[in-house]
Amino acid sequence: MVPPMDASAYEFRIRGRLSATVLARFDMLKSDAERVETVLHGTVRDQAELHRIIERVQALGLELVELRQLPG
């Protein structure tokens, strides 16, 4: 599936290592566990989806350490 033209790749760094149950809430993103944080990354279709992901992070009581749009 080809992402829409306005889609962009993002990286969400979240403090701590997330459990499989919590990671399942972000099934639209890939994840990598690092030493003290979990990195979620993937293509976000539009600003509305980006805001929904951020709201989900907050609703789960997670600490968003960094959010960045990936190049190209």
C-alpha positions in Angstrom: 0.0 0.0 0.0 1.4 3.4 -1.0 1.0 6.1 1.7 -0.9 9.3 0.7 1.2 12.2 -0.6 0.8 14.2 2.6 2.0 11.3 4.8 5.2 11.7 6.8 7.5 9.4 8.8 7.7 10.2 12.5 9.6 8.9 15.5 8.1 8.9 19.0 10.5 8.3 21.9 8.7 7.2 25.0 10.4 6.8 28.5 10.6 3.2 29.6 10.2 -0.1 27.9 6.6 -0.7 26.9 4.8 -4.0 27.5 3.4 -6.0 24.6 -0.1 -5.0 25.8 0.7 -1.3 25.5 2.6 -1.7 22.2 -0.6 -3.3 20.8 -2.3 0.1 21.2 0.2 1.4 18.7 -0.1 -1.3 16.1 0.1 1.2 13.2 3.8 1.9 14.2 6.9 -0.3 14.5 8.8 -0.3 17.8 12.4 -0.7 18.9 13.3 -1.1 22.6 16.3 0.8 23.7 18.0 0.8 27.0 15.7 3.3 28.8 13.1 4.1 26.2 10.9 2.7 23.5 11.0 4.2 20.0 7.9 4.0 17.9 8.3 4.9 14.3 6.3 4.8 11.1 4.3 6.7 8.6 1.6 9.0 9.8 -1.1 9.9 7.2 -2.0 13.4 8.4 -2.0 15.8 11.3 -5.2 14.3 12.7 -3.6 10.9 13.0 -0.5 12.5 14.6 -2.7 14.2 17.2 -4.5 10.9 17.9 -1.2 9.1 18.5 -0.1 11.9 20.9 -3.4 11.7 22.7 -3.1 8.0 23.1 0.4 8.4 24.6 -1.1 10.8 27.1 -4.2 8.8 27.9 -2.0 5.8 28.7 0.1 7.9 31.1 3.3 7.6 29.1 6.0 10.2 29.0 6.8 11.4 25.4 10.5 12.3 25.5 10.9 13.3 21.9 8.8 13.6 18.8 10.4 14.3 15.5 9.5 14.1 11.8 12.0 12.0 9.9 13.6 13.2 6.7 12.1 12.4 3.4 
